[in-house]
Amino acid sequence: MNLTLFNTHTLAGRLEIIWAHGTFLAYRARRGYRIALYDLGNFFAEIWYNPESEHISLVRGFSSKKALEPYLNQINLLEMLDF
């Protein structure tokens, strides 16, 4: 699976891919959302969940290192590298 193919799926399809193939890394909170970060090998994905409405509002894949910055205090990226 690559990022481009992942992003062509529906929200439900992206969720299924994450649950079947993703590795959970961390949670963060922003503007009332609980955001879960997953590693999918060649890219990362976030699930944006609103606990107040009990609704998943967004599932997005990305490969940008800058998008990982909010998680840096929670995860050790060196542990993810293969040496």
PDB file with one MODEL, atoms N, CA, C and O in Angstrom:
MODEL        1
ATOM      1  N   MET A   1       0.854  -1.177   0.000  1.00  0.00           N
ATOM      2  CA  MET A   1       0.000   0.000   0.000  1.00  0.00           C
ATOM      3  C   MET A   1       0.899   1.238   0.000  1.00  0.00           C
ATOM      4  O   MET A   1       1.877   1.314   0.743  1.00  0.00           O
ATOM      5  N   ASN A   2       0.551   2.185  -0.832  1.00  0.00           N
ATOM      6  CA  ASN A   2       1.274   3.455  -0.806  1.00  0.00           C
ATOM      7  C   ASN A   2       0.294   4.579  -0.472  1.00  0.00           C
ATOM      8  O   ASN A   2      -0.922   4.385  -0.471  1.00  0.00           O
ATOM      9  N   LEU A   3       0.844   5.746  -0.191  1.00  0.00           N
ATOM     10  CA  LEU A   3       0.043   6.883   0.259  1.00  0.00           C
ATOM     11  C   LEU A   3      -0.989   7.302  -0.780  1.00  0.00           C
ATOM     12  O   LEU A   3      -2.136   7.577  -0.428  1.00  0.00           O
ATOM     13  N   THR A   4      -0.611   7.354  -2.033  1.00  0.00           N
ATOM     14  CA  THR A   4      -1.535   7.776  -3.082  1.00  0.00           C
ATOM     15  C   THR A   4      -2.731   6.838  -3.163  1.00  0.00           C
ATOM     16  O   THR A   4      -3.870   7.296  -3.249  1.00  0.00           O
ATOM     17  N   LEU A   5      -2.490   5.547  -3.137  1.00  0.00           N
ATOM     18  CA  LEU A   5      -3.581   4.573  -3.183  1.00  0.00           C
ATOM     19  C   LEU A   5      -4.446   4.664  -1.924  1.00  0.00           C
ATOM     20  O   LEU A   5      -5.673   4.609  -2.010  1.00  0.00           O
ATOM     21  N   PHE A   6      -3.810   4.803  -0.758  1.00  0.00           N
ATOM     22  CA  PHE A   6      -4.539   4.938   0.499  1.00  0.00           C
ATOM     23  C   PHE A   6      -5.519   6.102   0.429  1.00  0.00           C
ATOM     24  O   PHE A   6      -6.675   5.968   0.830  1.00  0.00           O
ATOM     25  N   ASN A   7      -5.063   7.236  -0.076  1.00  0.00           N
ATOM     26  CA  ASN A   7      -5.896   8.442  -0.102  1.00  0.00           C
ATOM     27  C   ASN A   7      -7.021   8.377  -1.129  1.00  0.00           C
ATOM     28  O   ASN A   7      -7.900   9.238  -1.116  1.00  0.00           O
ATOM     29  N   THR A   8      -7.022   7.380  -2.023  1.00  0.00           N
ATOM     30  CA  THR A   8      -8.131   7.240  -2.976  1.00  0.00           C
ATOM     31  C   THR A   8      -9.321   6.510  -2.364  1.00  0.00           C
ATOM     32  O   THR A   8     -10.418   6.545  -2.922  1.00  0.00           O
ATOM     33  N   HIS A   9      -9.123   5.854  -1.232  1.00  0.00           N
ATOM     34  CA  HIS A   9     -10.195   5.110  -0.578  1.00  0.00           C
ATOM     35  C   HIS A   9     -11.138   6.050   0.167  1.00  0.00           C
ATOM     36  O   HIS A   9     -10.781   7.177   0.510  1.00  0.00           O
ATOM     37  N   THR A  10     -12.338   5.559   0.404  1.00  0.00           N
ATOM     38  CA  THR A  10     -13.307   6.301   1.209  1.00  0.00           C
ATOM     39  C   THR A  10     -12.804   6.348   2.659  1.00  0.00           C
ATOM     40  O   THR A  10     -11.841   5.670   3.015  1.00  0.00           O
ATOM     41  N   LEU A  11     -13.463   7.150   3.475  1.00  0.00           N
ATOM     42  CA  LEU A  11     -13.112   7.212   4.888  1.00  0.00           C
ATOM     43  C   LEU A  11     -13.195   5.816   5.507  1.00  0.00           C
ATOM     44  O   LEU A  11     -12.292   5.408   6.237  1.00  0.00           O
ATOM     45  N   ALA A  12     -14.261   5.091   5.224  1.00  0.00           N
ATOM     46  CA  ALA A  12     -14.420   3.737   5.769  1.00  0.00           C
ATOM     47  C   ALA A  12     -13.320   2.809   5.256  1.00  0.00           C
ATOM     48  O   ALA A  12     -12.813   1.974   6.006  1.00  0.00           O
ATOM     49  N   GLY A  13     -12.957   2.947   4.006  1.00  0.00           N
ATOM     50  CA  GLY A  13     -11.889   2.125   3.447  1.00  0.00           C
ATOM     51  C   GLY A  13     -10.547   2.415   4.081  1.00  0.00           C
ATOM     52  O   GLY A  13      -9.769   1.499   4.347  1.00  0.00           O
ATOM     53  N   ARG A  14     -10.270   3.693   4.327  1.00  0.00           N
ATOM     54  CA  ARG A  14      -9.010   4.071   4.982  1.00  0.00           C
ATOM     55  C   ARG A  14      -8.956   3.527   6.403  1.00  0.00           C
ATOM     56  O   ARG A  14      -7.905   3.082   6.864  1.00  0.00           O
ATOM     57  N   LEU A  15     -10.103   3.564   7.102  1.00  0.00           N
ATOM     58  CA  LEU A  15     -10.165   2.999   8.455  1.00  0.00           C
ATOM     59  C   LEU A  15      -9.867   1.503   8.436  1.00  0.00           C
ATOM     60  O   LEU A  15      -9.114   1.011   9.277  1.00  0.00           O
ATOM     61  N   GLU A  16     -10.441   0.790   7.500  1.00  0.00           N
ATOM     62  CA  GLU A  16     -10.198  -0.653   7.405  1.00  0.00           C
ATOM     63  C   GLU A  16      -8.726  -0.954   7.158  1.00  0.00           C
ATOM     64  O   GLU A  16      -8.175  -1.885   7.744  1.00  0.00           O
ATOM     65  N   ILE A  17      -8.098  -0.182   6.306  1.00  0.00           N
ATOM     66  CA  ILE A  17      -6.673  -0.370   6.017  1.00  0.00           C
ATOM     67  C   ILE A  17      -5.849  -0.133   7.266  1.00  0.00           C
ATOM     68  O   ILE A  17      -4.942  -0.908   7.572  1.00  0.00           O
ATOM     69  N   ILE A  18      -6.157   0.935   7.992  1.00  0.00           N
ATOM     70  CA  ILE A  18      -5.408   1.244   9.224  1.00  0.00           C
ATOM     71  C   ILE A  18      -5.578   0.120  10.231  1.00  0.00           C
ATOM     72  O   ILE A  18      -4.590  -0.338  10.806  1.00  0.00           O
ATOM     73  N   TRP A  19      -6.794  -0.332  10.459  1.00  0.00           N
ATOM     74  CA  TRP A  19      -7.032  -1.371  11.461  1.00  0.00           C
ATOM     75  C   TRP A  19      -6.411  -2.704  11.055  1.00  0.00           C
ATOM     76  O   TRP A  19      -5.996  -3.479  11.917  1.00  0.00           O
ATOM     77  N   ALA A  20      -6.342  -2.978   9.759  1.00  0.00           N
ATOM     78  CA  ALA A  20      -5.771  -4.246   9.299  1.00  0.00           C
ATOM     79  C   ALA A  20      -4.242  -4.222   9.232  1.00  0.00           C
ATOM     80  O   ALA A  20      -3.597  -5.240   9.485  1.00  0.00           O
ATOM     81  N   HIS A  21      -3.658  -3.065   8.893  1.00  0.00           N
ATOM     82  CA  HIS A  21      -2.223  -3.026   8.599  1.00  0.00           C
ATOM     83  C   HIS A  21      -1.431  -1.996   9.404  1.00  0.00           C
ATOM     84  O   HIS A  21      -0.200  -1.996   9.367  1.00  0.00           O
ATOM     85  N   GLY A  22      -2.119  -1.125  10.125  1.00  0.00           N
ATOM     86  CA  GLY A  22      -1.430  -0.057  10.845  1.00  0.00           C
ATOM     87  C   GLY A  22      -0.916  -0.488  12.205  1.00  0.00           C
ATOM     88  O   GLY A  22      -1.435  -1.412  12.831  1.00  0.00           O
ATOM     89  N   THR A  23       0.120   0.212  12.641  1.00  0.00           N
ATOM     90  CA  THR A  23       0.666   0.034  13.983  1.00  0.00           C
ATOM     91  C   THR A  23       0.433   1.323  14.747  1.00  0.00           C
ATOM     92  O   THR A  23       0.929   2.380  14.357  1.00  0.00           O
ATOM     93  N   PHE A  24      -0.320   1.240  15.831  1.00  0.00           N
ATOM     94  CA  PHE A  24      -0.612   2.428  16.633  1.00  0.00           C
ATOM     95  C   PHE A  24       0.675   2.975  17.249  1.00  0.00           C
ATOM     96  O   PHE A  24       1.501   2.221  17.764  1.00  0.00           O
ATOM     97  N   LEU A  25       0.832   4.298  17.189  1.00  0.00           N
ATOM     98  CA  LEU A  25       2.022   4.942  17.742  1.00  0.00           C
ATOM     99  C   LEU A  25       1.723   5.874  18.908  1.00  0.00           C
ATOM    100  O   LEU A  25       2.421   5.833  19.920  1.00  0.00           O
ATOM    101  N   ALA A  26       0.690   6.718  18.785  1.00  0.00           N
ATOM    102  CA  ALA A  26       0.463   7.723  19.827  1.00  0.00           C
ATOM    103  C   ALA A  26      -0.896   8.393  19.650  1.00  0.00           C
ATOM    104  O   ALA A  26      -1.523   8.319  18.593  1.00  0.00           O
ATOM    105  N   TYR A  27      -1.327   9.052  20.731  1.00  0.00           N
ATOM    106  CA  TYR A  27      -2.512   9.915  20.712  1.00  0.00           C
ATOM    107  C   TYR A  27      -2.079  11.342  20.953  1.00  0.00           C
ATOM    108  O   TYR A  27      -1.043  11.600  21.565  1.00  0.00           O
ATOM    109  N   ARG A  28      -2.888  12.269  20.462  1.00  0.00           N
ATOM    110  CA  ARG A  28      -2.756  13.677  20.830  1.00  0.00           C
ATOM    111  C   ARG A  28      -4.150  14.280  20.808  1.00  0.00           C
ATOM    112  O   ARG A  28      -5.084  13.696  20.258  1.00  0.00           O
ATOM    113  N   ALA A  29      -4.281  15.442  21.404  1.00  0.00           N
ATOM    114  CA  ALA A  29      -5.567  16.137  21.426  1.00  0.00           C
ATOM    115  C   ALA A  29      -5.429  17.479  20.742  1.00  0.00           C
ATOM    116  O   ALA A  29      -4.402  18.147  20.854  1.00  0.00           O
ATOM    117  N   ARG A  30      -6.490  17.870  20.024  1.00  0.00           N
ATOM    118  CA  ARG A  30      -6.508  19.179  19.384  1.00  0.00           C
ATOM    119  C   ARG A  30      -7.947  19.581  19.103  1.00  0.00           C
ATOM    120  O   ARG A  30      -8.697  18.840  18.468  1.00  0.00           O
ATOM    121  N   ARG A  31      -8.323  20.760  19.580  1.00  0.00           N
ATOM    122  CA  ARG A  31      -9.639  21.350  19.317  1.00  0.00           C
ATOM    123  C   ARG A  31     -10.795  20.391  19.560  1.00  0.00           C
ATOM    124  O   ARG A  31     -11.731  20.322  18.764  1.00  0.00           O
ATOM    125  N   GLY A  32     -10.727  19.659  20.651  1.00  0.00           N
ATOM    126  CA  GLY A  32     -11.790  18.750  21.017  1.00  0.00           C
ATOM    127  C   GLY A  32     -11.707  17.376  20.376  1.00  0.00           C
ATOM    128  O   GLY A  32     -12.536  16.513  20.662  1.00  0.00           O
ATOM    129  N   TYR A  33     -10.729  17.159  19.521  1.00  0.00           N
ATOM    130  CA  TYR A  33     -10.549  15.860  18.868  1.00  0.00           C
ATOM    131  C   TYR A  33      -9.493  15.044  19.591  1.00  0.00           C
ATOM    132  O   TYR A  33      -8.552  15.585  20.172  1.00  0.00           O
ATOM    133  N   ARG A  34      -9.667  13.748  19.542  1.00  0.00           N
ATOM    134  CA  ARG A  34      -8.635  12.807  19.982  1.00  0.00           C
ATOM    135  C   ARG A  34      -8.069  12.205  18.697  1.00  0.00           C
ATOM    136  O   ARG A  34      -8.779  11.535  17.946  1.00  0.00           O
ATOM    137  N   ILE A  35      -6.789  12.452  18.460  1.00  0.00           N
ATOM    138  CA  ILE A  35      -6.168  12.082  17.192  1.00  0.00           C
ATOM    139  C   ILE A  35      -5.191  10.941  17.430  1.00  0.00           C
ATOM    140  O   ILE A  35      -4.273  11.050  18.244  1.00  0.00           O
ATOM    141  N   ALA A  36      -5.401   9.850  16.711  1.00  0.00           N
ATOM    142  CA  ALA A  36      -4.550   8.664  16.835  1.00  0.00           C
ATOM    143  C   ALA A  36      -3.626   8.587  15.630  1.00  0.00           C
ATOM    144  O   ALA A  36      -4.061   8.741  14.489  1.00  0.00           O
ATOM    145  N   LEU A  37      -2.351   8.347  15.892  1.00  0.00           N
ATOM    146  CA  LEU A  37      -1.329   8.233  14.846  1.00  0.00           C
ATOM    147  C   LEU A  37      -0.979   6.769  14.637  1.00  0.00           C
ATOM    148  O   LEU A  37      -0.760   6.027  15.595  1.00  0.00           O
ATOM    149  N   TYR A  38      -0.928   6.359  13.364  1.00  0.00           N
ATOM    150  CA  TYR A  38      -0.575   4.991  12.993  1.00  0.00           C
ATOM    151  C   TYR A  38       0.558   4.994  11.968  1.00  0.00           C
ATOM    152  O   TYR A  38       0.648   5.881  11.118  1.00  0.00           O
ATOM    153  N   ASP A  39       1.411   3.988  12.069  1.00  0.00           N
ATOM    154  CA  ASP A  39       2.461   3.754  11.089  1.00  0.00           C
ATOM    155  C   ASP A  39       1.956   2.721  10.101  1.00  0.00           C
ATOM    156  O   ASP A  39       1.490   1.653  10.500  1.00  0.00           O
ATOM    157  N   LEU A  40       2.045   3.031   8.812  1.00  0.00           N
ATOM    158  CA  LEU A  40       1.624   2.096   7.776  1.00  0.00           C
ATOM    159  C   LEU A  40       2.802   1.716   6.876  1.00  0.00           C
ATOM    160  O   LEU A  40       2.611   1.383   5.706  1.00  0.00           O
ATOM    161  N   GLY A  41       3.994   1.764   7.413  1.00  0.00           N
ATOM    162  CA  GLY A  41       5.173   1.352   6.657  1.00  0.00           C
ATOM    163  C   GLY A  41       5.785   2.480   5.857  1.00  0.00           C
ATOM    164  O   GLY A  41       6.799   3.047   6.265  1.00  0.00           O
ATOM    165  N   ASN A  42       5.190   2.817   4.724  1.00  0.00           N
ATOM    166  CA  ASN A  42       5.733   3.866   3.856  1.00  0.00           C
ATOM    167  C   ASN A  42       5.164   5.251   4.150  1.00  0.00           C
ATOM    168  O   ASN A  42       5.610   6.245   3.577  1.00  0.00           O
ATOM    169  N   PHE A  43       4.185   5.312   5.039  1.00  0.00           N
ATOM    170  CA  PHE A  43       3.558   6.587   5.387  1.00  0.00           C
ATOM    171  C   PHE A  43       2.871   6.448   6.741  1.00  0.00           C
ATOM    172  O   PHE A  43       2.840   5.366   7.327  1.00  0.00           O
ATOM    173  N   PHE A  44       2.330   7.542   7.220  1.00  0.00           N
ATOM    174  CA  PHE A  44       1.617   7.580   8.494  1.00  0.00           C
ATOM    175  C   PHE A  44       0.162   7.951   8.232  1.00  0.00           C
ATOM    176  O   PHE A  44      -0.169   8.485   7.173  1.00  0.00           O
ATOM    177  N   ALA A  45      -0.697   7.667   9.195  1.00  0.00           N
ATOM    178  CA  ALA A  45      -2.105   8.048   9.079  1.00  0.00           C
ATOM    179  C   ALA A  45      -2.613   8.504  10.435  1.00  0.00           C
ATOM    180  O   ALA A  45      -2.166   8.030  11.479  1.00  0.00           O
ATOM    181  N   GLU A  46      -3.557   9.435  10.393  1.00  0.00           N
ATOM    182  CA  GLU A  46      -4.210   9.922  11.599  1.00  0.00           C
ATOM    183  C   GLU A  46      -5.705   9.651  11.499  1.00  0.00           C
ATOM    184  O   GLU A  46      -6.309   9.766  10.433  1.00  0.00           O
ATOM    185  N   ILE A  47      -6.284   9.290  12.639  1.00  0.00           N
ATOM    186  CA  ILE A  47      -7.729   9.181  12.766  1.00  0.00           C
ATOM    187  C   ILE A  47      -8.168  10.281  13.728  1.00  0.00           C
ATOM    188  O   ILE A  47      -7.747  10.300  14.885  1.00  0.00           O
ATOM    189  N   TRP A  48      -9.013  11.197  13.254  1.00  0.00           N
ATOM    190  CA  TRP A  48      -9.528  12.298  14.061  1.00  0.00           C
ATOM    191  C   TRP A  48     -10.907  11.916  14.590  1.00  0.00           C
ATOM    192  O   TRP A  48     -11.875  11.820  13.835  1.00  0.00           O
ATOM    193  N   TYR A  49     -10.975  11.701  15.903  1.00  0.00           N
ATOM    194  CA  TYR A  49     -12.194  11.249  16.562  1.00  0.00           C
ATOM    195  C   TYR A  49     -12.705  12.341  17.498  1.00  0.00           C
ATOM    196  O   TYR A  49     -11.943  12.904  18.283  1.00  0.00           O
ATOM    197  N   ASN A  50     -14.005  12.633  17.407  1.00  0.00           N
ATOM    198  CA  ASN A  50     -14.631  13.608  18.295  1.00  0.00           C
ATOM    199  C   ASN A  50     -15.371  12.839  19.386  1.00  0.00           C
ATOM    200  O   ASN A  50     -16.437  12.284  19.120  1.00  0.00           O
ATOM    201  N   PRO A  51     -14.832  12.791  20.612  1.00  0.00           N
ATOM    202  CA  PRO A  51     -15.488  12.016  21.673  1.00  0.00           C
ATOM    203  C   PRO A  51     -16.844  12.575  22.082  1.00  0.00           C
ATOM    204  O   PRO A  51     -17.688  11.836  22.588  1.00  0.00           O
ATOM    205  N   GLU A  52     -17.062  13.861  21.871  1.00  0.00           N
ATOM    206  CA  GLU A  52     -18.338  14.462  22.244  1.00  0.00           C
ATOM    207  C   GLU A  52     -19.465  13.953  21.340  1.00  0.00           C
ATOM    208  O   GLU A  52     -20.550  13.628  21.821  1.00  0.00           O
ATOM    209  N   SER A  53     -19.210  13.885  20.051  1.00  0.00           N
ATOM    210  CA  SER A  53     -20.230  13.405  19.112  1.00  0.00           C
ATOM    211  C   SER A  53     -20.073  11.925  18.791  1.00  0.00           C
ATOM    212  O   SER A  53     -20.917  11.336  18.115  1.00  0.00           O
ATOM    213  N   GLU A  54     -18.980  11.322  19.284  1.00  0.00           N
ATOM    214  CA  GLU A  54     -18.655   9.918  19.014  1.00  0.00           C
ATOM    215  C   GLU A  54     -18.610   9.648  17.513  1.00  0.00           C
ATOM    216  O   GLU A  54     -19.161   8.660  17.026  1.00  0.00           O
ATOM    217  N   HIS A  55     -17.932  10.558  16.782  1.00  0.00           N
ATOM    218  CA  HIS A  55     -17.874  10.497  15.327  1.00  0.00           C
ATOM    219  C   HIS A  55     -16.431  10.642  14.849  1.00  0.00           C
ATOM    220  O   HIS A  55     -15.692  11.488  15.353  1.00  0.00           O
ATOM    221  N   ILE A  56     -16.033   9.827  13.888  1.00  0.00           N
ATOM    222  CA  ILE A  56     -14.731   9.988  13.241  1.00  0.00           C
ATOM    223  C   ILE A  56     -14.918  10.990  12.124  1.00  0.00           C
ATOM    224  O   ILE A  56     -15.673  10.753  11.181  1.00  0.00           O
ATOM    225  N   SER A  57     -14.225  12.116  12.236  1.00  0.00           N
ATOM    226  CA  SER A  57     -14.410  13.205  11.291  1.00  0.00           C
ATOM    227  C   SER A  57     -13.431  13.176  10.135  1.00  0.00           C
ATOM    228  O   SER A  57     -13.742  13.653   9.044  1.00  0.00           O
ATOM    229  N   LEU A  58     -12.246  12.620  10.365  1.00  0.00           N
ATOM    230  CA  LEU A  58     -11.199  12.682   9.347  1.00  0.00           C
ATOM    231  C   LEU A  58     -10.270  11.495   9.503  1.00  0.00           C
ATOM    232  O   LEU A  58      -9.933  11.100  10.620  1.00  0.00           O
ATOM    233  N   VAL A  59      -9.862  10.932   8.387  1.00  0.00           N
ATOM    234  CA  VAL A  59      -8.805   9.928   8.345  1.00  0.00           C
ATOM    235  C   VAL A  59      -7.877  10.379   7.233  1.00  0.00           C
ATOM    236  O   VAL A  59      -8.266  10.427   6.065  1.00  0.00           O
ATOM    237  N   ARG A  60      -6.650  10.710   7.603  1.00  0.00           N
ATOM    238  CA  ARG A  60      -5.746  11.227   6.585  1.00  0.00           C
ATOM    239  C   ARG A  60      -4.409  10.517   6.630  1.00  0.00           C
ATOM    240  O   ARG A  60      -3.893  10.189   7.698  1.00  0.00           O
ATOM    241  N   GLY A  61      -3.861  10.286   5.453  1.00  0.00           N
ATOM    242  CA  GLY A  61      -2.529   9.731   5.331  1.00  0.00           C
ATOM    243  C   GLY A  61      -1.553  10.823   4.954  1.00  0.00           C
ATOM    244  O   GLY A  61      -1.916  11.782   4.273  1.00  0.00           O
ATOM    245  N   PHE A  62      -0.309  10.680   5.395  1.00  0.00           N
ATOM    246  CA  PHE A  62       0.707  11.676   5.068  1.00  0.00           C
ATOM    247  C   PHE A  62       2.095  11.060   5.189  1.00  0.00           C
ATOM    248  O   PHE A  62       2.285  10.036   5.844  1.00  0.00           O
ATOM    249  N   SER A  63       3.051  11.704   4.546  1.00  0.00           N
ATOM    250  CA  SER A  63       4.441  11.265   4.659  1.00  0.00           C
ATOM    251  C   SER A  63       5.338  12.398   5.154  1.00  0.00           C
ATOM    252  O   SER A  63       6.545  12.215   5.309  1.00  0.00           O
ATOM    253  N   SER A  64       4.756  13.548   5.397  1.00  0.00           N
ATOM    254  CA  SER A  64       5.497  14.724   5.842  1.00  0.00           C
ATOM    255  C   SER A  64       6.072  14.540   7.243  1.00  0.00           C
ATOM    256  O   SER A  64       5.356  14.180   8.177  1.00  0.00           O
ATOM    257  N   LYS A  65       7.347  14.788   7.375  1.00  0.00           N
ATOM    258  CA  LYS A  65       7.978  14.720   8.696  1.00  0.00           C
ATOM    259  C   LYS A  65       7.466  15.843   9.595  1.00  0.00           C
ATOM    260  O   LYS A  65       7.373  15.673  10.811  1.00  0.00           O
ATOM    261  N   LYS A  66       7.138  16.978   9.007  1.00  0.00           N
ATOM    262  CA  LYS A  66       6.630  18.104   9.793  1.00  0.00           C
ATOM    263  C   LYS A  66       5.314  17.750  10.486  1.00  0.00           C
ATOM    264  O   LYS A  66       5.054  18.222  11.593  1.00  0.00           O
ATOM    265  N   ALA A  67       4.492  16.934   9.854  1.00  0.00           N
ATOM    266  CA  ALA A  67       3.212  16.538  10.452  1.00  0.00           C
ATOM    267  C   ALA A  67       3.403  15.643  11.669  1.00  0.00           C
ATOM    268  O   ALA A  67       2.464  15.449  12.441  1.00  0.00           O
ATOM    269  N   LEU A  68       4.602  15.095  11.854  1.00  0.00           N
ATOM    270  CA  LEU A  68       4.884  14.254  13.028  1.00  0.00           C
ATOM    271  C   LEU A  68       5.298  15.073  14.253  1.00  0.00           C
ATOM    272  O   LEU A  68       5.332  14.544  15.363  1.00  0.00           O
ATOM    273  N   GLU A  69       5.608  16.343  14.064  1.00  0.00           N
ATOM    274  CA  GLU A  69       6.106  17.177  15.166  1.00  0.00           C
ATOM    275  C   GLU A  69       5.216  17.174  16.411  1.00  0.00           C
ATOM    276  O   GLU A  69       5.755  17.140  17.517  1.00  0.00           O
ATOM    277  N   PRO A  70       3.879  17.207  16.293  1.00  0.00           N
ATOM    278  CA  PRO A  70       3.060  17.194  17.515  1.00  0.00           C
ATOM    279  C   PRO A  70       3.221  15.930  18.357  1.00  0.00           C
ATOM    280  O   PRO A  70       2.816  15.911  19.519  1.00  0.00           O
ATOM    281  N   TYR A  71       3.801  14.885  17.792  1.00  0.00           N
ATOM    282  CA  TYR A  71       3.950  13.608  18.497  1.00  0.00           C
ATOM    283  C   TYR A  71       5.352  13.386  19.060  1.00  0.00           C
ATOM    284  O   TYR A  71       5.577  12.403  19.766  1.00  0.00           O
ATOM    285  N   LEU A  72       6.280  14.258  18.770  1.00  0.00           N
ATOM    286  CA  LEU A  72       7.680  14.001  19.107  1.00  0.00           C
ATOM    287  C   LEU A  72       7.939  13.826  20.595  1.00  0.00           C
ATOM    288  O   LEU A  72       8.879  13.132  20.980  1.00  0.00           O
ATOM    289  N   ASN A  73       7.126  14.441  21.430  1.00  0.00           N
ATOM    290  CA  ASN A  73       7.328  14.274  22.872  1.00  0.00           C
ATOM    291  C   ASN A  73       6.757  12.948  23.384  1.00  0.00           C
ATOM    292  O   ASN A  73       6.946  12.606  24.551  1.00  0.00           O
ATOM    293  N   GLN A  74       6.057  12.194  22.516  1.00  0.00           N
ATOM    294  CA  GLN A  74       5.432  10.941  22.923  1.00  0.00           C
ATOM    295  C   GLN A  74       6.096   9.696  22.346  1.00  0.00           C
ATOM    296  O   GLN A  74       6.005   8.617  22.932  1.00  0.00           O
ATOM    297  N   ILE A  75       6.762   9.839  21.202  1.00  0.00           N
ATOM    298  CA  ILE A  75       7.333   8.659  20.554  1.00  0.00           C
ATOM    299  C   ILE A  75       8.807   8.865  20.260  1.00  0.00           C
ATOM    300  O   ILE A  75       9.274   9.991  20.091  1.00  0.00           O
ATOM    301  N   ASN A  76       9.524   7.767  20.201  1.00  0.00           N
ATOM    302  CA  ASN A  76      10.935   7.788  19.833  1.00  0.00           C
ATOM    303  C   ASN A  76      11.031   7.281  18.402  1.00  0.00           C
ATOM    304  O   ASN A  76      10.902   6.083  18.148  1.00  0.00           O
ATOM    305  N   LEU A  77      11.258   8.201  17.469  1.00  0.00           N
ATOM    306  CA  LEU A  77      11.298   7.824  16.061  1.00  0.00           C
ATOM    307  C   LEU A  77      12.488   6.924  15.744  1.00  0.00           C
ATOM    308  O   LEU A  77      12.444   6.173  14.770  1.00  0.00           O
ATOM    309  N   LEU A  78      13.538   6.985  16.537  1.00  0.00           N
ATOM    310  CA  LEU A  78      14.696   6.116  16.302  1.00  0.00           C
ATOM    311  C   LEU A  78      14.336   4.656  16.462  1.00  0.00           C
ATOM    312  O   LEU A  78      14.925   3.801  15.800  1.00  0.00           O
ATOM    313  N   GLU A  79      13.377   4.350  17.329  1.00  0.00           N
ATOM    314  CA  GLU A  79      12.943   2.966  17.528  1.00  0.00           C
ATOM    315  C   GLU A  79      12.284   2.401  16.285  1.00  0.00           C
ATOM    316  O   GLU A  79      12.228   1.183  16.117  1.00  0.00           O
ATOM    317  N   MET A  80      11.787   3.259  15.413  1.00  0.00           N
ATOM    318  CA  MET A  80      11.084   2.823  14.218  1.00  0.00           C
ATOM    319  C   MET A  80      12.034   2.527  13.062  1.00  0.00           C
ATOM    320  O   MET A  80      11.638   1.890  12.086  1.00  0.00           O
ATOM    321  N   LEU A  81      13.258   2.972  13.160  1.00  0.00           N
ATOM    322  CA  LEU A  81      14.214   2.781  12.072  1.00  0.00           C
ATOM    323  C   LEU A  81      14.823   1.393  12.128  1.00  0.00           C
ATOM    324  O   LEU A  81      15.098   0.872  13.209  1.00  0.00           O
ATOM    325  N   ASP A  82      15.033   0.803  10.979  1.00  0.00           N
ATOM    326  CA  ASP A  82      15.693  -0.494  10.897  1.00  0.00           C
ATOM    327  C   ASP A  82      17.193  -0.281  10.729  1.00  0.00           C
ATOM    328  O   ASP A  82      17.636   0.370   9.783  1.00  0.00           O
ATOM    329  N   PHE A  83      17.958  -0.830  11.644  1.00  0.00           N
ATOM    330  CA  PHE A  83      19.417  -0.721  11.536  1.00  0.00           C
ATOM    331  C   PHE A  83      20.005  -2.047  11.185  1.00  0.00           C
ATOM    332  O   PHE A  83      21.222  -2.166  11.048  1.00  0.00           O
TER     333      PHE A  83
ENDMDL
END
